[in-house]
Amino acid sequence: MEVLNSTKHCFKILQVLRPGITTFAIPTLWQTQQIRHRQTKHWNPKFKRLRKLKFIKIDLPNLNEKASDLPKDELKKKLKERGVLPPRPWLERPFHISCTGGIFEPYVPPEGDGKRSIISAAGAKQKFVFLEKKSKSMLAVRKIRNYEEDFSTDDFAAAAQDVYIGAHQTMALKDKHKLRELVTERCYPEIMHNVRDKTIHWSFLKSLEPPYVVHARVTDVISKENLFAQITVRFHTQQLLAIYDRFGRLMHGSEIVAKDVLEYAVFEKHISNEYGKWRLHDKIIPDWLPPKEPSIATYRLVEEPDEATMQPTESKEVNEEEAHPKVEAEEEKDKPQIAASTGSDSLTKPNRTAI
């Protein structure tokens, strides 16, 4: 089209200048005419459609419209197009229950445990009561075996002792990161509160009796599928414990004297969780146990002088200054007596007054 338009203009100019010369001048004009093409246009027109598809029409949002004016269906549709989650009418947040808040059905230790022999009448009665209460524990162990096929109470007692020793060692070292793997979230703040501003030296010497399982329970939390298991293990061991305050003074125990310790430790596991672990949860302290003597709390005492104590000291200083001239006068009186007593005899015999 551009070529034709340019040739028409040329023909009109030739007719105006030379009306007789029209036919023979056409090939010369065709040869001399320069044709220009657009540089942005591709030489091959078959890609025209593809170039057209490069441009995507975007629906620009109307910034003046309000969300309150739109109906719920249309508002939900627009939020989906923009990839925005719709607002929720409640303020609930997801939470994770990794342990229970206490001991469910705690084990009650028999009075005098660790002192009475099995041969005695009281010890035999105690063992009989323990066997009577064992039925519920066996049902709980059976539930645990549904999630752990190789679970055994004998093997668990040995594994629980390793957890028990590791928890006390990390407590003494104040290793917070490792301690979280050995104790539950309920037990952790209690341990760290008791360890604060103290230096602890703890060591495990030996087991006086092999540890064994005395109590086992399984319960569900919120839903029936969410199960937690708690097992109480009896430890009768010999330990060394010494607690020092922040000033390095001994508050409790000794690093030399070993003591026999009888404890009932509770271990818990989230058995519904595939990656759950047995961790130290709590210790059972029976009611019949006499209360322990509290440790001596030490504080830094700063004594400030009172005004009442300052006044007599000032009066004493004044009296001492007044008493000085009297003492000097008495010394001057004594000097001539000493001089008079020293004569020719003083050269041969020593004078006691002069000395």
PyMOL commands that set and color helices and strands:
alter all, ss='L'
color gray80, all
select helices_A, chain A and resi 2-17+26-32+45-53+72-82+121-132+134-147+153-173+176-182+187-195+307-341+345-348
alter helices_A, ss='H'
color red, helices_A
select strands_A, chain A and resi 199-220+227-244+250-269+279-284
alter strands_A, ss='S'
color yellow, strands_A
deselect
rebuild
show_as cartoon
